[in-house]
Structures are given as C-alpha cells and as structure tokens.
C-alpha cells in the first residue's frame, strides 16, 4: 500500500531546495495546476520548474494550468511517454520538479530550425556568462530537447563549444511510442517554451550548485546482453546503416528474424535487437546502445539513434530482456550511490528510454523499484521516459569536469537508464512528500490485462523464432569455424597455433617473444627450377609434393615443427639433436627410393644447433612468428653449401650426436657472411 506522510513541524521550518508535484487528474488543465500547487506547497519561490507531461494529454491545457501558478519564464520540459515520481511509473499524468535556493538556475531556449549545431551553441554561449565561479559551484546543464527535422538528436558537442566544461544531464521529449515507428506521428513531440507548446525546440537550464551544499553523482547502463561478435559497419550514411561486415543490413537482421517477416513484425523486433558501440578498448568497458528506430525496405537501410556517423564503427548485436533491464537499473543505482561517497541523496533524477518501458511490458515499475531499493524509498524521486537520454560518462562530477580524465563530458544514449543523484552535505531539507513504503502498481482492468497478454504471447513467439534461427546459425557458424580451423591448422606451424592459443587464453593480443635453443634444419630441392620451366603448374605441384609430403611426415614424427615452406625449401626446427639425425637419415633413405622410381630432384640438407630469438616480424597488418639469429642463418648457409644427396651439419650439432648409420666427411668451408672458415661435417647414409 502507498503511504504518504506530510512533513513534520521541524522539517517544515527548513527550506527545501527541491519539491515535487504530481497529478493524474483526468482534465489536462487541472492536472497541470494540481501538480504545480502540490510542489509549491513546499517551495513557493522556485528559480526553475522542470515540467513533464504525458504525450496523451492536451499539452496546451496542461501548460496553461502550470503557468497559472508558476512563472512562465522558469518553465522547462514538455511531452513524455511515462512519468516518474514517488508514486512510481505513471501515464496520463503530470510531474513537476521545482528547484530553489541555494541553487542558482538560469534558462535558455533555442529553435532547431537552423540546425542542432546552431541551437546547441546558442544554449551554451548564452548561459556561459551566467556561470558562477567553479571554485564554489558545480556547473550542471539540464538539457531537454527534441530530434531535429533532419533527424539529429545530440546538441551536446555544440553546447560544450559554446559553454566549455560542465556536466550535462537530461533527455529528449517523447512522442507516442505506442503508435509504432511506422505511424506518421511517432516522432511528434512537444516542448514547453514559456507560455507556448512548440515543436523542434531545445531548452537548457544552467544550475549553479554550491559545493558546500551538494555533490552531484551520475550513472548509466542499459542491461542489454551481448549475443554476437564484434563486427564492422561497412556502409553507412551517418546514422543510416546499409551494411555490416559487407552483409546488407536488412539481410543481417532477416537471418535471425526470418525471410518472410513483414514490416510490422520486423520493425517491432529490431528494437529488441540493437547494436552497441564499445566505450573503450576493454571488454568490460561501458557501451552505447544504438537503437534501430526506422527501416526502409526499398532503399535498404535502418536508422539508429542516438544519431552519429556510424561508418566504420565496431559494433555488437545486443538483445534486450526484462531481467537484464532490471539488473542494469540496479547496477546504475549502485554506481551512482557509491559516487556520493557516503552522502545522503537529496534528490534522485531518473531519465529512462521509452523502449525500456516497452521491454518491461507489464512490469515498468520494476525498473524504478530496483533503483529506489538501492537509494531508499524516502529519497524524493523525479523523472520521465524519453526518446533519448543524456548523461555524463563518469560517475563523479570531478571526473566529468576534468578534461584530462579518461572520459570527460556527457553523451546521448538510447535504451539506457540514466541517473543523477544530488548528495546533500549535512541534514536534508526534504520536499513536500515522503514515501516510506514501496509503491503498489494500480490494479489493471480485464481489457488492459487482455492487451498485455496478447502482446506477451506475440513477444514470446517472436523471440522463440529469433532464438531458433540464432541457434541454427550458431551451429552453422560452429561447423564453418571447425572447417576454418582445420584449414588454418594445415597452413600454420603447430608451434604458432599453440602459442596463439596460450596468448589468447592469457588475454594477450599478440604472441610473446622468447629466446630458444634448437636444431635448425633447411631442406632444399635441387633441380626444381629447371623442372618447373618445362612442366605445367599442376605437374610441378604434384611432383614437389611427392617429396614434401613424406619428408614432412618424417620430420613431425620426430618432434619437428615445420615453420614454413619457402618455395622449394623447407625450414623446420627440432628440440632434440638425436631426433634430428634420425629424421634426416630416414629422409635421405626415402629420397633414394623416390629417385629410383624416377623422381627428378636431388636433396640438400643443412642443420645447426644453437640459440635464436622467436618473435613477431612484419607489420600490424601481416606478421610472421618465426626464428631470427645467426644460428638460423648458419643452417641456411650449410644447406646452400651441401652436396646434393647429403646432409651438412655444424660443428656444434656434431658435438652432440653420434653418426651411427652415416658416412661422415669433415669440411672447412668459407661461407657467406663468415670471416673465418667454418668447420662442418657432410653426412650420407651407408
């Protein structure tokens, strides 16, 4: 049950800085007047009135009712999809937040007819001279705006150019979300501009918050779940997306929604499956939801809000669900409260996206309850469901204003819940009402319940279809990945694959460098060039593989890692010198047999034992993970100096092996790159 208590005499003697009024009167004029009257009971000389009214009301009459009691020059606000107050989440209602001493508030309006950039700059530059010293005051901009005629929604960058550093909080006025995106009036929303209701306007109130009274804190989150890998928007015209990873955007969604999905179903479902932009390089970083809001099947694009240039952006497919939305709201509340550093909240301002209310379906109150359970139901609460949300990136006001911090300033979001809490230093002067029990949602009529049930069943059916196709596509992708992995394993050195797996498991993005001591083997085919000049490519490949295939099998059976094939040459490494000698013994033996069968090639093998460095060489676009050093170079020089049909090994390797099964001839060689002769041993099988 909802219990509302009047403030007692002691609290009444204190002057509150904030007061909240609410009315759900059936007559629009009376609703506006009643909400204003309730708020004025506790704060009779406000410097700002934030007024949000349901899009379903006659907003002209609502504003007439409000301005009959509140001066028109301090009013900011307009239409909303649903309203938030101590009563909970309501529709067809009016909520008013009054702000007074010691907060110093100033207000400015601007038309969007000349573009959102000019409007934003006007707001910032006109309020800049009214900003008080940042030594004593926190600068906070409360921004209420609309989508411009050209589809732009974020004037914040232009505001910053006109004003400089400040914290921006607020959102977009909302149209009738229940109409659906295809309806021509879906985006029609309204702003209160003094004593008139207008469209395509934006307003900003500059709040100078005295530091010795208040500490602002902020938070935002969406609670959507990642269900796809990072992908790239490969074709976009600002916020109109045509392709993702080269796949037409309509086809990208249809692979999950179905080929036969109609426009109504398609437009409904894509709002539950949005894209997100990561804010930062870490996987755990915050992200911005880009909500699909319009489809054009003929021109084959989908528009995403909040609007920005999406060409080349890295995105993920996201899924909305009720538990995630509620969990996200609770997470935002915890972050916001922690940023108050133990101070009690004097006011809690909530701006949530209208799409979240649709996702919550029959439980819109659950999101607000999750937030208020963290702060306590005694904290005055005000807010609205919007068409877009504006909030700082950082939680603490000092980080928001610090241009050297990792993410200063604010940004517009979509399908996000945004919070601003004003912590009070010292004892709170409470507003006119205190809710000490959890609000209870009003009982719905049978007709309303039938509508909700029908929508629930449709959402369930649609979601099952999506998940079925997603699962099917996941299986197809897994099979494709297995085939891809098999191909990669065939074409990539085994050690590289193992090192890559270890590095990826450790969270690294590249392979580590290391010093190693190994046997380095180079094997070259003598006569290959002449053979390739007189035979077809198919004959060349088939013939060279007659020797490469058995040689590779022999090397790997003795623990070798075949690092690479260099034309008619093999480069491999082995850990054990004795195994290296056994391997080359078998290679020379099988080569003799192939020669007897008519193979037109001779082999030369050079081997050395020593230390090298293994690391990534190349560029950021293409790298090779290989062995570098004088020990590797010497093995290659020995191979070049070797007599065909033999193996030439270095003195260091010879000192660690026996020559059982070999006929050995010592040699002193003058090799390229060496000042002194090199002692080596040329071996042939007996």
N, C-alpha and C positions, 0 to 999 in steps of 0.2 A: 504494500500500500504506500502511496505517496504522502509523505507528511511534510508540511511546510510550516516553519515557525517564524514569527515576527522577531525582529532583533530586540534584545532587552534594553533597558534604560542606559546601561553603561556603554554598550556598543553604539546605541543611537546618538550618544553625546559625541562620538568620534566622527570625523568627516571621512567618509569613504572616497577613494579615488575612482571607483568603478561601481556602476549599478546596472542591473539587467532587468529588462521588462519583457513580458511575454503575453500574447493574446491569441486565442483561436476563435475569436468572435466570428460569426457567420457573415456579418456585414463588414466589407473591407474598410470603410471609413472608421467604424467603431473599433475594428481590430487595431488599426494604426494608432488611434487615440488612446485606447486602453493600454497598449504596450508602452507608449510614451508616458502615460500617467503613472504606471506601476514603477518604471525606472526613476521617474522624477521624485518619487516619494523619498528616496534616499540620497539623491544627488540633484539638487534643484538649480545648480548653476554650472552646467557642463560646458566644456570647451569643444567637445566633439560628440556626435551621435552616430554610431555605426548601426544602420537600419537594414535588415534583411527581411524580405517578404516573399511569400510563395508566388511562383510564376502563375499559379492557378487563380490568384486573386486579381481584382481590379486595382492595379498598382497606382493609378492616378488618385483613386479614392483613398488608398492606404496612405499615400504621401500627404494628402490633404489632412487626414486625421493626425498624422505625426506632426506636421508643421503647424497645426492649430495650437500645439503646446511647446514645440521645440523650434528655436530659430532656424530658418531655412539655410542660413549660411554656415551652419556647423554640421549639416547632414551629409553623410557619405553612405553608399550602399546601393541596393537595387534588388533584382529578382534572384531567387534561389530555388533549387529543386526541393530541398527539405531544410528544416531549420533545427538548430541545436541549442538547447538551454538546459536549465536544471530539471525541466520536465522530461527531457530526453530528446529523441528524434521525432519531430512532428512535421506534418504537411498542412497546407492551407492555414498557415499561421504567420505571425509577425514576431520577430525578436529584435530587441534594441539594446545595444551596449552604450552606456554613457561614460565618458571619461572626463575627469575634472582634476582640480588641484591635488598634488603639486605637479602633475603632468602638464606641460605646456604644448598645446596642439594647434596646428595651423593646417589649412586645407586649400587644395588647388584642383581645378578640373581642366580637362582638355578634350577636344573633339578628335576622333580618329580619322576624320575625312581627309586630312592631308598626310595620312600615314602614321603608323605606330611609332616610327622613329622620332618624328617631329613632336608627337604628343608626349612621348616619354621624356624627351629632352626638355620640353616646356615644364613638365611637372617638376623635374629635378632642379632646373635652373631657377624657377620661380620660388621654390621653397628653400633653396640654399641660403639666401640672406637671412632667413629666419632661424637658422640652426644656432643653438647656443654652444658655449664652449664645451669641447669634448673632455676637458678635464673634470667637469662637473656633471655632464649629461651624456646619456647614451642616445645617439640618433637612431630613431626607428621610423621607417616609412611603411605606412599601412596603405597598400595599393589594391584598389578594386577596379577591374577593367572588363573589357569585352573583346571578342575576336573582331578584328578589323574587316572591312569589306573585301580585302584581298586575302583573307584567311590567316593573317598574322595574329599572334596572341601574346607575345612577350616583349613589353616595352622596357624591361628592367635594365638592359645594357644601355639604352638611351638615357634612362633615369640616372644611372651612375655617371654617364658622361656629363650630365648637367649638374649633378649634385656633388659627386665624389663618394667617399666611403660612408656607407650606412647599411643597416640591416633592413631588408625588405621582406614583408610578410603580407599575405592576402590571397586573392584569387579572382577567377573570372565569374561574373554574373552568369546565371544558368538559364537556359530555355526549358521547354517542357520535354524532359528526357523520355517521358512515357510515349511520346508521339512516334519515336523511332527515327533513325537517321534519314530515312527516305522522305520524311514529311517536310514540306517546304518551310514550316515554322519551327523546325527542330532547333535551329541556331538562333532564333529570335530571342533576345534577352534585353533587359532594361536597366538603366542606371538612374539613380536619384541625383539630379543636378539642381541644387537649391529647391525651388518650388515646382520643378518640372520633371516629368519622367521622359527620358530620352534613350535613344539607341546609339551605338557606336561612340561611346564616350569612355573616358577613364578618369579616375579620381585618385588622389593621393593625399593622405594626412601625414604630416611630419609630427611625430611625437618626440618631444624632448623629455626623456625620462631621467629624473635626478638620480645620480648614482648612490646618494646616501639614503634613498628610499627603495629603489627597485633594482633587481637583477634579471634581465631577460634571458630565457633559455629556449632553445628550438630543437625540433627533431622531425624527421620524416621517414617514412618507409611505405612499401607497397604490399609486401607479403605474398607477392606472386612467386610461383615456383618455376625454376629453370627446367625446361624439358628438351632443350636442343643444344647443339654445339655452337660455338662462336662462328658466325657467318658474316659475309661482307655484302653490303648493299652496293650492287654493281651498276645500277642505273636508277637515278632519281633526279627529279626536278624540284629542288628544295624539299618540301615535305611530301611531295607526291613520289611514291616509290613504284618503280616499274619492274625491277629485277632484284633478286637475292641470289648471290653466287651464280649468276647467269641464268637462273630459273625465273620465268615471268611470275610476278608476284601473285597474280590470280591463281596460276597453276601451283604455286608454292603452297597456298592455303588449301586448294582443292585436293591435293594429295592426302590431306587429313580429313577435310570436310566432305569429300565425295564429288565426283564429276557432275552428278545430277542435282547438286544443291542449288535451290533457287535463290534469287537475290535477297529475299526477306530472311531466309534461314542463314544465308552467307553473311549478311550484314550483322545479324544478331550474334553469330558465333565468333566472328573475328574480334569482337570486343572482349571475349573471354580468353583470346589467344593473341597477346600483343607481342611487341618487340621491346627489348631493353638495351640501353646503352650503358656500358660499364663506366663508372666514375673512378678511374684509376687503373693501375696495372694488376693489382692483386685480385685474386678470385673472390676474396671476402669483401671487396670494396662495395660501396653503395652503388646503386644503379638507378637510371632514369627510365621510367616506363614511357614508351611511345605507343599511344592507344590508337588503333585503327578506327577512324570515325566516318570515312566515306569511301565508297567503291564506285569505280566507273568501269563497267564490263566492256564497253565499246572501245574506250581508249586504253583500257587495261592498266589502271593504276589504283592504288589505295593511298588515301591521305592519312597521315599520322599527326597527332597532337601530343604534347606541345610542338609547335611549328619550329623547325630549324632545317638547315641544309643537311640532308641525310646521305648525300653522295659519298661513297667510300667508307661509311661508318661501319664499325664492327658491332654486331647485334646478336642477341639470342632470342629464340622463341620462348615465350613465357605463358604459363597457364594460371588462371585465377580460380580459386576455390574459397568457399566460405571460411573454413578453418584457417587457411593461410592469411586471409584478410584480417580476421580477428587476432590471430597471433601477431601479425605485423603491427596492428594498432597497439597492442600491449607492449611490444618491443619499443616502439617510438615513445610511448609514455615513460618507460623505464629510462631510456636515454635522456629524455627531456628533464625528468626529475633529478637524475644524477647530476646534470649540468647546473642545477640550482645550488649545489654544494651545501645541502642541508637547510636552506632557507625554505620557509613555508610559501606555497603559491598563493598569491592574492587574486590571480585571475588565470583561467585556462581558456585559451582561444583555439578552436579547432576548425580547420578547413579540410573537408574530405571530398573526394571526387564523386559525382553523381553515379558513375559507373560502379563504384563500390557498393552503393545502396542497392543497385540492381543485382549485383553478385550476391549480396547478403540476402536478397529476396524477402523472405518473411521475417528476417531477423536483423533489421537495420540497427536496432537498439544495441545489439551485442557488441558492435564496434565501440560505441561510446561507453558502454559499461566497462569494457576491457581497459579503456583509458582512465576512467574515473575510479575504478578499483585501485589503480596504482596511486593516484593523487589523493583519493578520498572524496566521498560524495559531498563533503562540506565545502569544497572549493568551488566558488562561482564559475559557471561554465557557459560559454557562448560560442556560437559558430554557425556554419552553414555548409550545405553540399553544393559544390561548384562545378563549373565546366573546365577548371584547371586550377592548380594550386601553386602558390609562390611561397618559398621558404628558404632560409639560408642553408648552405651546405653543412656548415659546422653547427655544433650544439651550443657552444659557449659564445657569448656576444664578443668577447675579446678576440676570438679567432675569426669571427665574421668580419670584424673591422680591420684586422691585421692583414695588410696586403702581401706580407711575406709568409703568411700561413699557407698550408698546402691547398686549401680550397676556400678562399675568401668570397664574400658576396652571397647572392641568392640566385635561384633559378626557378623557372616554371616547370611543373611536373604534370603528369597525367595519371589517373587512377591511383593516387597516393593520398595518404592521410598526413597532414602537416599540423604540427603543434607549436604553439608559443605559450610559455608559462612566464608570468611575471612574479618573481620572488620578492617577498616583502621583507625588508630589514626591520626587525622589531615586531611589535604586536600588530596584527592585521585589523584594518577597519573594514568589516565585512559589508557587502552590499545588502540590498533590501530583503533577500530571501536566502534561507539556508535549507538545503535538502539533506536530511540526516538519514534517510533510508533510500535504498535503491528504487528508482522509478519503476513503476509497473506499466507495461505497454497496454494501451486500451484494447478492450475486447473487440474483435472484428466480427462483422456480420457474416451470415452464411454466404451471401453473394460475394463478399470480399474473399472469404476462405475458398470458395469455388474457383475464383480467378487465380488465386495463389497456387492452388492445387494443379490447375491446368498448366500454369507456367512451369511449375516444378517438374511435372511429368515431361514437358517438352524439353526443358533443360537437361533432364536425365537422359532422355532418348538421344538428344544431340550429342551430349558428352560421351555416351556409350559408343556412338558411331565414330566420333573423333578418336577415342582411345583404341578402338578396334583397329582403325586404319593406322594409327600411330604404332601400335604393337606389330601389325603386319609389316609396316615399313621398317620397323626396328629389326625384325627378323631378316628382311631382305638386306638391310644395311649390314647386319652381322655377317651374313653369308658373303656379301661383297667384300667386307673387311678381311674375312678369312682368306678369300682369293687374293686380295691385295697383299696381305701379309705373306702369303706363300710366294708371290712374285718377288716381293722385297727381299725375303729370306734367300731366294735363289740368286739375286743380283747383288747382294750386300754381304760383306765379310761377316763371319759369325761373331767375331770379337766386337765389331761395331754394333751389331744388334744387341749383344749382351750389355755392352757399356751404355748404349742408349736406354735400355730398359732400366738399368740401375740409376742412371741420371734422372730419368723421368719419375721414378718412384721416390727419389730424394727431393723432387720439386725443382730440379735444375732444368734449364732450357738449352744447355749445350754440353758436350762431352768434356770431361776433365783432361788436363794434360798430365803426363806421367813419364818417368824415366824407367826404361825396361832393359833387361839383358836377355838376348835371344839369339837364335840362329837365323840368319837372313839368307834366303835362297832365291836366286834368279835362274829361270829356265827359259832358254831361247830356242826357237826352231830355225835351223839353218836351211836355206833354200826356199823359204816361204815366199819371198818377194818375187823370185823368178817364176814360181809356180802360179802365183796369183795373176801374173801378167798374161798367162796363156790359158786360163780357165775361167769359167763363169763364176759369179759371186756364190751361187748355190753350191758349186763344186768345191770352191775354196773353203766355205764354212763347214761343209760336210767332212772334208778331208782333214782340216785342222782339228776338228772335234774328235776325230778318231784317236788322236794322241792326247788332247786336252782332257777328255773325259776320264780315261783310265789313270792318267797322271794325277788329276785332282782327287780321285777316289783314293789312290795310294797315299797321297800327302795327308788327307784328312783322317785316314785310318791310323796314321802315326802321330796324330795330335796337331797337325799343322793347321794354321789359319791362312787360307788363300786370300791375301789382302786385295789383289787386283789382277786382272788380265790386261796387259798393255800390248794390244795388237797381237803379235805372235810370241809374246813373252808372258811368263807367269812370275809374279812376285808373291812369295809366301814366307811365313815365319813359323819357327818351331821352338818349343821350350826346351826340349831335351836333345843335346848333340848326338847321343847314341841313336835316338829315333830318326834323326835327320839322315844319318848314314844308312840306316836300314831302308829308309824311304827311297833314297837315290839309287841304292842297289837294285831295288825292285823296278824302279822307273827305267834304268838302263837295260834291265833284263827284258822288260815288256817291249821296249823300243826295238831291241834286236829282233824280236819275234815279228813286230809290225813291219820292220824293214824287209824281213824275209818274205812277207806277204805282199810286198810291193809299195809300202809307204815311202813317198819320195822325199822325206825330210830326215835330217840329222838333228841331234840334240846337243846343246851346250848347257852345262850347269855350273854356276858359281855359288859358293857358300862361305859365310864368315860368321864368327861368333863375336859378340861384343855388345856395347851399350848404345842405346839411341833414345831419342825423345819421341813419344807418341802424342800427337795433338791435332787440333783442327787447323787446316790450312785452306786458304781461299778467301771468299768474301762472305758477307752476311746473306747473300742470295744463293750461293752454292759452295759447299765446303766438302773437303775430303779429310777423313780421320785416318792419318797414316803415320809412317815411321820416317824420321829425319835424323841424319847424323852420318859421321864418317864411316861407321861400321856398315851402314846400309850401302853407302857409295862404293866401299871396297868390294862387297859381294857382287855388285853390278859390274865393276871393272874386271873381277875374276871371271865372271861369265863371258865377257867380251874376249878375254884372252885364252879361253878354254879351247882345247882341240875338240872338234865335233865328235860325239860319241863318248865323251869323258865328263868327269866332274872335277872342278878345280877348287880346292879348299884352302883357307888361310892357315897360317901357322898357329894362330890362337885356337882355331877349331881343331886342328890336327892334334894339339897337345891334350885334348880331352876325349879322344876316341881311339878305338883300335881299327885296324884296316883289314879285319877278317873278311875274306871274300873279294878283296880288291888287289889289283896290281898297282903299286904306287911309284911315281916318279917325282922327286923333288925338283923345284924350279925356282930360279931367282928372276923375277920379272920386273921390267920397267913399265909401270902403269901410269896412265894419265892422272895428273893431279898429285903424284907422289914424287918427292925429290930423290929418294933413295930406292934402290931395288927392294922388291917385296918378296919374301920367302913364301912359297906356296907349294901345294902337293897335288899333282894331277893323278886322278884315280880312274881306273877302268875295271870292270868286273872280270873275274877269271873263270 
